[in-house]
Amino acid sequence: MNREKKEFLELVSNNKFNLYNLYPNSQNLDILLDQINDLKISLDSFRPLIGNHIEKLEKYFDEVFTYDSTTIEGNTLTLQETALVLNKGITIGGKSLREHFEIINHQEAIEYIKDIAKNNIEFDKRVLLDIHHLILKNIDISNAGKFRNVEVMISGSRHKPPTFLQINSQIEEFFEFYNHNKNSLNPVILSADIHEKLVTIHPFIDGNGRTARLIMNLVLLKYGFPITNISSQNSLRDEYYKSLEISQTTDNKELFYKFIAKNIKISLIKYLEIISINSDTSSKGEYFYKRVLELTKI
């Protein structure tokens, strides 16, 4: 065991290790992006990410993501019930068949985007429609993987989606934006933009929010980030909707960028908290351990 890791474990045993304190909250987007970049470098210092603890961690992230993303849209299964449905195939009494399929479908969509990212498959319209098909299969097969052909309104929002006649052209512009910026824009900002642009177009009759959160994560996975979740807790869900609506109605996206950045930062911290303690290879994580010791002494 190297010296830095030994000193780090001493911090942990003495309850002096807290990444949230070392990377404090900020309302400044540039500071948030710098913190995320530093945390991402720390995560990369542990690669390749392998081992039983990594598999368990990713499984937990997937379950929480599935629970929160479906709960935001009205699913009533608890986190524990969600885990039972996914891991045990149990049917929860008093819950609708649709709610069970929403959970199962979302997990399948997560596996799909992971496969896309792992195999470096290009994100295009076919992938977008495949993700949406997974979200709605066994629920609304006539609309699964298909753009809407009717007008829609978003309940509780001042944003009015474009007419269905504009969807194809706006989806083309959506992918033009992605392809033009995928190699130059900060991946945090790119993921937020892709999320916001899709829900603004609102191309599907149902499943727009879940699809947007999945493609946001597809972008992040392509750049080596862990799954980033948006909590369904009321206050955070309200902040999510408010920042999203402001970006849609005023063209001021900074509040939404900051909201997404904060959630990406939280995911990185949670991931690092686990793998830094459980890493059993002394050659891994050198940057992280040194960085924690540096920040602790400041």
C-alpha positions as CSV (number, residue, x, y, z in Angstrom):
1,M,0.0,0.0,0.0
2,N,1.5,3.4,-1.0
3,R,1.9,6.2,1.5
4,E,-1.0,8.4,0.0
5,K,-3.5,5.6,0.3
6,K,-2.5,4.8,3.8
7,E,-2.9,8.4,4.9
8,F,-6.2,8.5,3.1
9,L,-7.5,5.5,5.0
10,E,-6.4,7.1,8.2
11,L,-8.6,10.1,7.3
12,V,-11.5,7.7,6.7
13,S,-11.0,5.9,10.0
14,N,-10.9,9.2,11.8
15,N,-14.1,10.5,10.0
16,K,-12.1,13.3,8.4
17,F,-12.9,12.3,4.8
18,N,-15.8,14.1,3.2
19,L,-15.7,14.9,-0.6
20,Y,-18.6,17.3,-0.3
21,N,-16.5,19.4,2.0
22,L,-13.5,19.2,-0.3
23,Y,-15.6,20.1,-3.3
24,P,-18.1,22.6,-1.7
25,N,-21.3,23.7,-3.3
26,S,-21.1,26.6,-5.7
27,Q,-23.5,28.7,-7.7
28,N,-20.8,29.5,-10.2
29,L,-21.0,27.2,-13.3
30,D,-17.3,27.5,-14.1
31,I,-16.3,26.4,-10.6
32,L,-18.8,23.5,-10.8
33,L,-17.2,22.4,-14.2
34,D,-13.7,22.7,-12.7
35,Q,-14.8,20.5,-9.7
36,I,-16.4,17.9,-12.0
37,N,-13.2,17.8,-14.2
38,D,-11.1,17.2,-11.1
39,L,-13.4,14.5,-9.8
40,K,-13.5,12.9,-13.3
41,I,-9.7,12.8,-13.4
42,S,-9.8,11.1,-10.0
43,L,-12.3,8.5,-11.3
44,D,-10.1,7.9,-14.3
45,S,-7.1,7.2,-12.0
46,F,-9.0,4.0,-10.8
47,R,-9.5,2.6,-14.3
48,P,-10.0,0.0,-15.4
49,L,-13.1,-0.1,-13.2
50,I,-13.5,-3.8,-12.4
51,G,-14.4,-6.0,-9.5
52,N,-17.4,-7.2,-7.5
53,H,-17.7,-3.9,-5.7
54,I,-17.9,-2.0,-9.0
55,E,-20.7,-4.4,-10.3
56,K,-22.7,-3.9,-7.1
57,L,-22.2,-0.1,-7.2
58,E,-23.4,0.1,-10.8
59,K,-26.4,-2.1,-10.0
60,Y,-27.3,0.2,-7.2
61,F,-26.9,3.3,-9.4
62,D,-29.1,1.7,-12.1
63,E,-31.9,0.9,-9.6
64,V,-31.9,4.4,-8.1
65,F,-32.0,5.9,-11.6
66,T,-34.8,3.7,-12.6
67,Y,-36.8,4.4,-9.4
68,D,-36.4,8.2,-9.6
69,S,-36.8,8.6,-13.3
70,T,-40.1,6.6,-13.3
71,T,-41.3,8.2,-10.0
72,I,-40.9,11.7,-11.6
73,E,-43.4,10.5,-14.2
74,G,-45.9,9.2,-11.6
75,N,-44.9,5.6,-10.9
76,T,-45.7,4.7,-7.3
77,L,-43.4,1.8,-6.6
78,T,-40.9,2.4,-3.8
79,L,-37.2,2.0,-4.2
80,Q,-37.3,-1.3,-2.3
81,E,-40.2,-2.5,-4.5
82,T,-38.3,-1.4,-7.6
83,A,-35.3,-3.5,-6.5
84,L,-37.6,-6.5,-5.9
85,V,-39.2,-6.2,-9.4
86,L,-35.8,-6.0,-11.1
87,N,-33.8,-8.5,-9.0
88,K,-36.5,-11.1,-8.0
89,G,-39.1,-10.7,-10.7
90,I,-41.7,-10.2,-8.0
91,T,-45.1,-8.7,-8.7
92,I,-46.0,-6.0,-6.1
93,G,-49.6,-6.3,-4.9
94,G,-51.8,-3.3,-5.5
95,K,-49.5,-1.9,-8.2
96,S,-50.6,-1.8,-11.8
97,L,-49.1,-3.9,-14.6
98,R,-48.1,-0.7,-16.4
99,E,-46.0,0.4,-13.4
100,H,-44.2,-2.9,-13.4
101,F,-43.4,-2.6,-17.1
102,E,-42.2,1.0,-16.6
103,I,-39.6,-0.3,-14.2
104,I,-38.5,-3.3,-16.3
105,N,-38.5,-1.3,-19.5
106,H,-36.3,1.5,-18.0
107,Q,-33.7,-1.0,-16.8
108,E,-33.6,-2.6,-20.2
109,A,-33.1,0.9,-21.7
110,I,-30.2,1.5,-19.3
111,E,-28.5,-1.7,-20.5
112,Y,-29.1,-0.6,-24.1
113,I,-27.4,2.8,-23.6
114,K,-24.5,1.1,-21.8
115,D,-24.0,-1.2,-24.7
116,I,-24.2,1.7,-27.2
117,A,-21.5,3.6,-25.2
118,K,-19.3,0.6,-24.6
119,N,-19.2,-0.3,-28.3
120,N,-18.8,3.3,-29.4
121,I,-21.9,3.1,-31.5
122,E,-23.0,6.5,-32.9
123,F,-25.9,8.2,-31.3
124,D,-28.4,8.9,-34.1
125,K,-32.2,8.9,-34.8
126,R,-32.3,5.1,-34.9
127,V,-30.8,4.9,-31.4
128,L,-33.2,7.6,-30.1
129,L,-36.2,5.7,-31.4
130,D,-34.9,2.4,-30.0
131,I,-34.5,3.9,-26.6
132,H,-38.1,5.2,-26.7
133,H,-39.4,1.9,-28.0
134,L,-37.8,0.2,-25.0
135,I,-39.5,2.7,-22.7
136,L,-43.0,2.1,-24.0
137,K,-42.9,-1.5,-25.1
138,N,-45.7,-3.6,-23.6
139,I,-47.3,-0.4,-22.5
140,D,-48.2,1.5,-25.6
141,I,-46.9,-0.5,-28.5
142,S,-48.7,1.6,-31.2
143,N,-46.6,4.7,-30.1
144,A,-43.4,3.0,-29.0
145,G,-40.4,4.1,-31.0
146,K,-42.5,6.5,-33.1
147,F,-42.7,10.3,-33.2
148,R,-46.1,11.7,-32.3
149,N,-48.6,12.7,-35.0
150,V,-50.9,14.8,-32.8
151,E,-50.6,18.1,-30.9
152,V,-49.7,18.0,-27.2
153,M,-49.6,20.3,-24.2
154,I,-47.4,19.9,-21.2
155,S,-49.3,20.0,-18.0
156,G,-48.1,22.6,-15.6
157,S,-45.7,24.2,-18.0
158,R,-45.7,27.5,-20.0
159,H,-43.7,25.9,-22.8
160,K,-45.8,25.0,-25.9
161,P,-44.1,22.2,-27.9
162,P,-43.9,22.5,-31.6
163,T,-46.6,21.1,-33.9
164,F,-46.1,17.5,-34.9
165,L,-45.5,18.7,-38.5
166,Q,-42.3,20.4,-37.3
167,I,-40.9,17.4,-35.4
168,N,-38.9,15.8,-38.2
169,S,-37.1,19.0,-39.1
170,Q,-36.4,19.8,-35.5
171,I,-35.1,16.3,-34.8
172,E,-32.7,16.8,-37.8
173,E,-31.5,20.1,-36.2
174,F,-31.2,18.3,-32.9
175,F,-28.7,15.8,-34.4
176,E,-27.0,18.5,-36.4
177,F,-26.3,20.3,-33.1
178,Y,-25.1,17.0,-31.4
179,N,-22.8,16.1,-34.3
180,H,-21.4,19.6,-34.5
181,N,-20.6,19.9,-30.8
182,K,-19.9,16.3,-29.6
183,N,-16.2,16.7,-29.9
184,S,-15.8,20.2,-28.8
185,L,-18.4,21.1,-26.1
186,N,-17.8,20.3,-22.5
187,P,-19.6,16.9,-22.0
188,V,-21.5,18.2,-19.0
189,I,-22.9,21.1,-21.0
190,L,-23.5,18.8,-24.0
191,S,-25.5,16.3,-21.9
192,A,-27.6,19.1,-20.5
193,D,-28.2,20.6,-23.9
194,I,-29.3,17.2,-25.4
195,H,-31.6,16.7,-22.5
196,E,-33.2,20.1,-22.7
197,K,-33.5,20.1,-26.5
198,L,-35.3,16.8,-26.6
199,V,-37.9,17.7,-24.0
200,T,-38.4,21.0,-25.7
201,I,-39.2,19.3,-29.0
202,H,-41.3,16.8,-27.0
203,P,-41.3,14.4,-30.0
204,F,-43.2,11.6,-28.4
205,I,-46.8,11.2,-27.1
206,D,-45.4,9.7,-23.8
207,G,-42.0,9.0,-22.4
208,N,-40.2,12.2,-23.3
209,G,-38.8,12.8,-19.9
210,R,-37.5,9.3,-19.3
211,T,-36.0,9.3,-22.8
212,A,-34.3,12.7,-22.3
213,R,-32.7,11.5,-19.0
214,L,-31.5,8.3,-20.7
215,I,-29.9,10.1,-23.7
216,M,-28.3,12.6,-21.3
217,N,-26.7,9.6,-19.6
218,L,-25.8,8.1,-22.9
219,V,-23.7,11.2,-23.7
220,L,-22.1,11.0,-20.2
221,L,-21.4,7.3,-20.5
222,K,-19.6,7.9,-23.8
223,Y,-17.3,10.3,-22.0
224,G,-16.6,7.9,-19.1
225,F,-19.0,9.4,-16.5
226,P,-21.1,7.2,-14.2
227,I,-24.9,7.1,-14.4
228,T,-26.2,10.5,-13.2
229,N,-29.5,10.6,-11.5
230,I,-32.1,13.3,-10.9
231,S,-33.9,12.8,-7.6
232,S,-37.7,12.5,-7.5
233,Q,-37.6,14.2,-4.0
234,N,-40.2,17.0,-4.2
235,S,-37.9,19.9,-3.7
236,L,-35.3,18.7,-6.2
237,R,-37.9,17.7,-8.7
238,D,-39.4,21.2,-8.5
239,E,-35.9,22.7,-9.0
240,Y,-35.5,20.4,-12.0
241,Y,-38.8,21.5,-13.6
242,K,-38.3,25.1,-12.8
243,S,-34.8,25.3,-14.3
244,L,-35.9,23.4,-17.3
245,E,-38.9,25.6,-18.0
246,I,-36.7,28.8,-17.6
247,S,-34.4,27.4,-20.3
248,Q,-37.3,26.7,-22.6
249,T,-39.2,30.0,-22.2
250,T,-36.4,32.5,-21.8
251,D,-33.5,30.9,-23.7
252,N,-31.4,31.3,-20.5
253,K,-29.9,27.9,-19.9
254,E,-27.4,28.6,-17.2
255,L,-29.7,27.6,-14.3
256,F,-30.4,24.2,-16.0
257,Y,-26.7,23.7,-16.7
258,K,-25.9,24.3,-13.1
259,F,-28.7,21.9,-12.0
260,I,-27.4,19.1,-14.2
261,A,-23.8,19.9,-13.2
262,K,-24.6,19.6,-9.5
263,N,-26.2,16.2,-10.1
264,I,-23.2,15.0,-12.2
265,K,-20.9,16.1,-9.4
266,I,-23.0,14.2,-6.8
267,S,-22.8,11.0,-8.8
268,L,-19.0,11.3,-9.2
269,I,-18.6,11.9,-5.4
270,K,-20.9,8.9,-4.5
271,Y,-18.9,6.7,-6.9
272,L,-15.6,7.8,-5.6
273,E,-16.6,7.4,-2.0
274,I,-17.1,3.7,-2.6
275,I,-14.3,2.7,-5.0
276,S,-11.6,4.7,-3.2
277,I,-12.2,2.7,0.0
278,N,-12.8,-0.7,-1.7
279,S,-10.0,-0.5,-4.3
280,D,-7.7,-3.4,-3.6
281,T,-4.9,-2.4,-6.0
282,S,-2.2,-0.1,-4.7
283,S,-1.4,1.1,-8.2
284,K,-4.8,2.5,-8.7
285,G,-6.2,5.9,-7.7
286,E,-2.9,7.6,-7.2
287,Y,-4.2,11.0,-8.4
288,F,-7.3,10.7,-6.2
289,Y,-5.4,9.9,-3.0
290,K,-2.9,12.7,-3.6
291,R,-5.6,15.2,-4.4
292,V,-7.6,14.4,-1.3
293,L,-4.6,14.9,0.9
294,E,-3.8,18.2,-0.9
295,L,-7.3,19.5,-0.4
296,T,-7.5,18.3,3.2
297,K,-4.4,20.4,4.1
298,I,-5.7,23.6,2.5
